[in-house]
């Protein structure tokens, strides 16, 4: 069962990343971001919100090693920590931020607990 949940999270990671990679304008809109003056913002969306997550998920699927999935958990733990700090200090729209936090923290908890 652990393997199937790991694979499901990796596939969701790839899917989330694919939006940033292939549809950066849509992703920027959903995340309340806006490219200004140049297209550098779109480049950043494709790289850090897109390609990074696509590669992370694909790497886990290709390697298939528990440590790879645990490291994906560490990445999600970092994202959830940043999100939590932002929720306290920056006051983003809380329902939306909490949903993102719940996914990130949940994925982190599972991937680290189940794979270490």
DAURSUL-V707731 format. One record per residue. PSI is psi in whole degrees, -180 to 180 (none if undefined). D_FIRST is the distance of its C-alpha to the first C-alpha in Angstrom with 1 decimal. Layout:
psi: <PSI	PSI>
d_first: <D_FIRST	D_FIRST>
//
This chain:
psi: <-38	-44	-41	-39	-42	-47	-42	-42	-40	-42	-39	-38	-43	-44	-46	-44	-34	-34	-48	-35	-45	-24	65	-32	-44	-46	-43	-40	-47	-36	9	38	155	126	138	141	-46	178	14	-35	-40	-38	-43	-39	-47	-36	-61	-30	-20	-81	-38	-45	-35	-48	-39	-49	-45	-41	-43	-44	-40	-47	-42	8	140	-37	-33	-45	-37	-40	-33	-36	-40	-41	-44	-34	-41	-42	-43	-33	-44	-40	-43	-45	-42	-39	-33	-48	-37	-18	56	174	109	-43	-44	-47	-38	-39	-46	-44	-44	-44	-49	-47	-40	-47	-44	-49	-47	-51	-37	-48	-46	-18	-1	none>
d_first: <0.0	3.8	5.4	5.2	6.4	8.6	10.0	10.7	12.5	14.3	15.4	16.7	18.4	20.1	21.1	22.6	24.3	25.6	27.7	29.4	29.9	31.2	32.6	33.8	36.5	34.1	31.7	34.8	35.9	32.6	32.5	36.2	37.4	40.4	41.7	45.3	48.2	46.2	43.0	41.6	39.3	37.8	37.4	35.6	33.2	32.4	31.9	30.3	28.5	27.8	27.8	26.3	23.1	23.0	23.5	20.9	18.1	19.5	19.9	16.2	15.3	18.3	17.8	14.0	14.8	13.1	16.6	16.9	14.1	15.7	19.0	17.9	17.1	20.6	22.0	20.6	21.9	25.3	25.2	24.5	27.2	29.6	28.8	29.4	32.6	33.7	33.1	35.4	38.0	38.1	37.5	35.7	35.1	32.9	30.8	29.8	29.4	27.3	24.8	24.5	24.2	21.5	19.3	20.3	19.9	16.6	15.1	17.0	15.9	12.1	12.6	15.2	13.7	10.3	12.0	15.4>
//
